[in-house]
């Protein structure tokens, strides 16, 4: 049957009314003769069916029309090949309504035994983090390995929120040992009510489970960090958005 290697959508967190592009990388020993994307608004009880709008080599693009503020859109895909064999994807979801918050800087590999690691968020001043979590996703198997609950906190006036491994990290707002993320290749997701609204994966794309945006950021050496420039700049492409820095700025 067809093999669905990877599925992703852009933008990760669309604004109300914004068109969403869904991409699927699919291979087969023959040819794909039929494809369908099924999507539903807030549930999949009566899904709407659409077919691809473009194909580039082994990558299919589908387009979901813009949706209303506050809706959650669920979708999955079906592919059938010339042997009449069928494959289904997992079910994916996105939240409609720009939340204006992103993962801004991560430091996950200190020289020697890890200490002083941190995750920095960039958002709107005084924004409540109720319902938000940070989830580390294992690059080896795609499963969560660490969760940091941000409920009860808010973004400071300066727009930066720092989750630190240790209390002596400068400007730490929340202390949690899970801020020491695994070395790459690996992923970190920012979720709102368990729906991914931002994600970064780091490492060379060569067979590991990448759940970040478009293409991964580099896996930096010990003592260095990944960060956006300018702060909060988000094109939904980790490779373009994150830089390899030798200066830590939590």
Buried (B, 14 or more C-beta within 10 A) or exposed (E): BBEBEBBBBBBBBBBEEBEBBBBBBBEBEEEBEEBBBBBBBEEBEEBEEBEBEEEEEBBBBBBBEEBEEEBBBBBBBBBBBEEEEEBBBEEBBBBBBBBBBBBBBBBBBBEEEBEBBBBBBBBEEEBBBEBBBBBBBBBEEEEEBBEBBBEEBBBBEEBBBBBBBBEEBEBBBBBBEBBBBBBBBBBBBBBBEEBBBBBBBBBEEEEBBBBBBBEBBBBBEEEBBBBBEEBBEBEBBBBBBBBBBEEBBB
